[in-house]
Amino acid sequence: MLAGKHILLIIGGGIAAFKSLDLIRRLREQGAEVTPVLTKAGAEFVTPLSVSGLAARKVYQDLFDLTDEAEMGHIELSRAADLVVVAPATADLLAKMAGGHANDLASTLLMATDKPVLVAPSMNVRMWEHAATQRNVATLKGDGVLFVGPTEGSMACGEFGFGRLAEVPEIIAAIDAALSDGPLKGKRILVTSGPTHEPIDPVRYIANRSSGAQGTAVARALAQLGADVVFVTGPADVPPPAGVNVVKVQTAAQMLEAVQAALPVDAAVFAAAVADWRVASASGSKIKKVNGALPVLEFAENPDILATVSQMTDGRPPLVVGFAAETDDVIAHATAKRARKGCDWIVANDVSPETGIMGGTENAVTLITETSAEDWPRMGKDAVAQRLALRIAEAL
Ligand code: C5P
């Protein structure tokens, strides 16, 4: 897929810059051409010689390098590529991009380009979580900039959290998706997945058995058709797919907030198994065992995320798809659910224990629309996801 593609790779300053060397290697192995641009800070972490050696091309560094301007102006440089990739993208680079600065070669190229831009952020967790960075990220997403990562993990600085550069295969999958001419290219699609965890106290929670397998497969299938996928996931058993923007949440309330923050989208698929109830007032400290006395939990109803989004009067996604797991009278119940919640389609399945579907690898679904109920044969969850993604592509 990458053969013959031309990538302009901007390497920002950061300890993760060394991974850009591997990225260049892997991209070239797949037949892509890589034109590297090294920021001043980037050059503190990797040498121009190793970058240009691996890219087998000149590395561009300075806006005022007259030789470069004579050979190829910065406007041309920014547009000769099929895709501009920024990896690692520092907090500073994101701020410059969001603010429209053009005071060095990298920021000028990013302002001048007419090509899609994919950024792979990498920074300390506090810097990533800082309100300013989050504001900049939201602005850039609104501008259509694509993101891969950051991921969660331990950092070179000794802290733990979000801020790690996405792994090279993940960046390549995102590049692939960004360059794919799939039918969903240019479409932004939200997918919810996994269970939610509703706290009882700081160490206990209420959950369900959803593995997140079907939602993850849907997100992957949509990304493979070229969609820009926002994947809002509860604590699932399976890792999120490569090449999507992952938002991790724990509770239904957090999931609703993340979903609302992701709007507007062209379509939304609600595959998460959201807990219907939460503990009305979760204890701030661990509930103690007191002789003979049993704790009493009072419940409160969680927001219905699917219904909330389906019934939006302003900014409702043009296509809203829900899932319905039923154990009896599947079609009748799911048809009523579609009407009650106000979504466009419901993917209904029978999760009676004898079907082995819940937690299994296969699914047998019925796609219910306003006018039809279409039975699909039993197939792998990936195949269900691919078929659903194609249907979404046809509908958008
Ligand atoms: O009502 P039920 O839970 O069976 O509906 C299932 C559908 O509704 C799924 O698409 C699920 O993601 C969504 N849902 C939701 N928020 C809830 C409960 C369910 O989005 N609180």
Residues whose N, C-alpha, C, O or C-beta is under 5 A from the ligand:
A	BS01	C5P	F270 A271 A272 A273 V274 A275 N302 P303 D304 I305 L306 G322 F323 A324 A325
